[in-house]
Amino acid sequence: MTKMLHVLKANGCLPKRIPSFICHGRCSSYIQVSGSRMWQMERSCMCCQESGEREATVSLFCPNEKRKFRKVTTKAPLECMCRPCTGIEEYSIIPQEIAGFAEEGPLTTSAHFRRSSAL
């Protein structure tokens, strides 16, 4: 979690800066050939995301309104952690037979790797 200043605004009220938090950071991601299925790639995409949230109520000064103060509720992350970004659909994984690699034999050297035109 990283500290930041958040500006709360509401129509007819003066903006107010309050201390808050954001999730900001790096998480590991990778893609590799599957150890059990040589025709598939294993992907892991992790993103810095919130894990729970905290809520705060703040009073804003509204000089031109009948009620001079308006309560505004805001939220911030409770904790941050690396979580999966998105899933990969099974239909996007192409077996080596369809991709044209099966007739070339086992994938043993980098010379066998080429960009797939089927994607």
ZALUMLO-280119 format. One record per atom (N, C-alpha, C): x negated, y negated, z. Coordinates in steps of 0.001 Angstrom, whole numbers, padded with zeros to 6 digits, always signed. Atoms other than C-alpha are relative to their C-alpha. Example, Ala and Ser with C-alpha at 12.3 -4.5 7.8 and 13.67 -1.06 7.14 Angstrom:
# residues 2
-000890+001190+000000 -012300+004500+007800 -000900-001200+000000 +000820+001190-000060 -013670+001060+007140 +000770-001090+000730 
//
This chain:
# residues 119
-000843+001184+000000 +000000+000000+000000 -000879-001234+000000 +000715+001260+000100 -001132-003511-000813 +000910-001121+000482 -000783+001153-000465 -000008-006699+000935 +000167-000999-001135 -000255+001035+000997 +001564-009418-001222 +001008-000993+000548 -001034+000975-000346 +003720-012529-000983 +001131+000133-001012 -001189-000166+000831 +007243-012076-002320 +000849-001262+000141 -000822+001210-000044 +009399-015089-003247 +001464+000407-000126 -001440-000280+000019 +013079-014687-002336 +000729-001230-000508 -000758+001105+000578 +015517-016807-004356 +001475+000354-000006 -001452-000141+000140 +019278-017344-004357 +000530-001339-000505 -000576+001239+000541 +021441-019885-006212 +000396-000961+001115 -000337+001031-000975 +021739-023121-004246 -000876-000019+001233 +000876-000093-001175 +019026-022145-001764 -001444-000272-000407 +001431+000209+000241 +015372-023072-001438 -000716+001349+000010 +000758-001252-000012 +012971-020250-002352 -000826+000124+001272 +000771-000248-001220 +011183-018658+000576 -001006+001110-000273 +001049-000999+000147 +007861-016806+000498 -000094+000821+001274 +000116-000891-001158 +007668-013777+002756 -001095+001026-000274 +000981-001077+000194 +004900-011203+003322 +000731+001305-000294 -000618-001260+000378 +005694-007857+001734 -001086+000980-000405 +000929-001035+000434 +004069-004713+000347 +000407+000511-001370 -000238-000677+001266 +003718-003043-003050 -000850+001264-000051 +000834-001173+000262 +002438+000332-004204 -000879-000340-001187 +000949+000340+001056 -000693-000249-006240 -001206+000900+000164 +001166-000868-000115 -003414+002238-007007 -000125+000932-001179 +000273-000967+001049 -004702+005094-009116 +000228+001405+000520 -000204-001406-000320 -003813+008745-009172 -000603+000835-001121 +000637-000843+001013 -005454+011643-010994 +001029+000572-000965 -000796-000634+001047 -004034+012976-014253 -000953+000814-000861 +000846-000803+000871 -005321+015665-016589 +000852+000781-000985 -000582-000957+000944 -004546+017915-019549 -001088+001022-000288 +000970-001063+000246 -006233+021290-020063 +000706+001211-000576 -000555-001253+000510 -005738+024642-021754 +000395+000851+001192 -000488-000858-001075 -003707+026979-019578 -000918+001201+000178 +000836-001163-000279 -005729+029706-017875 +000689+001306-000321 -000732-001237+000245 -002971+032299-018377 +000662+000045-001370 -000640+000062+001323 -001455+031131-021689 -000844-000902-000903 +000931+000776+000818 -004122+030038-024160 +000688-000871-001045 -000734+000783+001001 -001452+028657-026530 +000696-001214+000617 -000655+001119-000674 -000222+026159-023950 -001012-000903+000688 +000801+000969-000729 -001632+023051-022383 +000669-000236+001354 -000512+000376-001319 -001247+022299-018678 -000215-001496+000170 +000077+001448-000168 -000507+018665-017956 +000374-000363+001429 -000337+000550-001309 -000486+016793-014702 -000137-001514-000093 +000018+001461+000043 +000457+013130-014652 +000525-000497+001349 -000391+000497-001316 +000494+011558-011201 -000037-001525-000006 -000111+001460-000052 +001580+007955-010569 +000154-000457+001443 -000125+000609-001319 +001379+005697-007532 +001445-000482+000165 -001414+000322-000198 +004965+005486-006227 +000324-000104+001488 -000435+000145-001380 +006871+004611-003089 +000518+001321+000538 -000565-001141-000712 +007825+007237-000553 +000793-000581+001158 -000856+000644-000989 +010726+005766+001350 -000074-001512-000141 -000026+001459+000075 +011600+002123+001782 +000418-000607+001331 -000387+000758-001188 +011959-000456+004509 +000856-001170-000463 -000923+001077+000336 +014592-003177+004566 -000172-001145+000989 +000106+001182-000866 +014437-006727+005907 +001088-000992-000394 -000977+001059+000235 +017037-009473+006263 -000664-001331+000313 +000663+001293-000107 +015789-013026+005711 +001033-001095-000202 -000900+001145+000164 +017604-016355+006094 -000618-001016-000945 +000429+001040+000931 +017321-018810+003205 +000746-001288+000306 -000602+001309-000238 +017990-022534+003652 +000670-000478-001295 -000797+000437+001147 +020750-023786+001317 +000555-001395+000306 -000335+001360-000424 +020914-027608+001716 +001336-000539-000538 -001209+000556+000612 +023912-028258-000580 +001245+000855+000217 -001157-000860-000259 +026227-025562+000757 +000582-000295+001371 -000687+000213-001271 +028741-025658+003573 -000730+000741+001126 +000806-000772-000956 +026904-022895+005387 -001452-000186-000423 +001371+000390+000352 +023272-024078+005426 -000968+001175-000145 +000889-001152+000081 +021757-020624+005777 +000738+001197-000583 -000559-001212+000602 +022380-017501+003713 -000958+001151+000281 +000826-001183-000266 +021138-014056+004740 -000145+000821-001276 +000323-000795+001178 +019420-012097+001975 -000744+001241+000464 +000669-001250-000339 +018386-008457+002218 -000989+000345-001103 +001042-000393+000950 +015155-007315+000573 -000575+001340+000433 +000593-001310-000294 +013311-003994+000370 -001466+000007-000383 +001418-000207+000294 +009688-002883+000328 -000318+001472+000251 +000352-001406-000227 +007956+000521+000205 -000375+000259+001454 +000387-000424-001344 +007572+002374+003489 -001407+000596-000045 +001311-000599+000228 +004602+004414+002220 -000180+000154-001504 +000305-000244+001406 +002877+005004-001111 -000750+001311-000115 +000704-001252+000227 +001660+008281-002553 -000023+000328-001487 +000048-000466+001380 +000730+009994-005811 +001107+001026-000188 -001126-000892+000298 +003835+011634-007276 +000065+000214-001506 -000085-000246+001447 +004623+013179-010694 +000679-001158-000727 -000563+001086+000811 +005264+010548-013376 +001251+000490-000719 -001116-000582+000742 +007465+012595-015743 -000332+001445-000286 +000204-001389+000363 +007925+016186-016722 -000192+000137-001501 +000174-000319+001411 +006941+017719-020058 +001042+001054-000356 -001017-000951+000427 +009802+019463-021854 -000663+001183-000686 +000568-001213+000585 +009108+023052-022887 -000006-000042-001521 -000070+000019+001457 +010168+022360-026491 -001141-000805-000622 +001112+000772+000554 +007212+019969-026880 -001309+000791-000022 +001176-000863+000001 +004723+022835-026320 +000095+000926-001206 -000026-000794+001222 +003839+024524-029619 -000924+001200+000149 +000866-001182-000064 +002574+028160-029539 -001022-000017-001130 +001060+000046+001004 -000660+028782-031477 +000424+000599-001333 -000452-000581+001263 +001169+030911-034090 +000665-001058-000878 -000690+001044+000737 +003348+027959-035103 -000973-001109-000380 +000951+001083+000255 +000475+025472-034872 -001047+000377-001045 +000941-000408+001037 -001580+027568-037339 -001357+000426+000523 +001284-000392-000568 -004354+028645-034964 -000168+001513+000071 +000080-001443-000216 -003535+032387-034731 -000885+000688-001026 +000802-000647+001044 -005140+033302-038083 -001475-000347+000113 +001398+000399-000137 -008380+031575-037047 -000740+000797+001065 +000641-000778-001050 -009061+033987-034191 +000013-000754+001317 -000003+000632-001318 -009744+033134-030530 -000637-001396-000027 +000531+001359-000105 -010435+029536-029584 -001229+000023+000899 +001214-000149-000805 -014061+029808-028478 -000903-001215-000037 +000879+001168+000075 -015795+026625-029645 +000822-001233-000314 -000695+001254+000277 -014871+022979-030021 +000266-000192-001483 -000232+000106+001443 -015081+023420-033831 +001388+000511-000378 -001337-000518+000275 -011763+025270-033634 +001093-001034+000261 -001039+000953-000379 -009906+022286-032179 +000208-001012-001113 -000354+001007+000998 -008104+020015-034600 +001312-000635+000406 -001244+000694-000290 -005271+017541-034498 +001145+000758-000657 -001143-000732+000523 -001948+019320-034938 +000876-000922-000831 -000890+000778+000847 +000141+018039-037840 +001456+000324+000286 -001372-000404-000315 +003227+019808-036445 +000654-000934+001001 -000595+000870-001004 +003697+017200-033701 +000548-001174-000621 
//
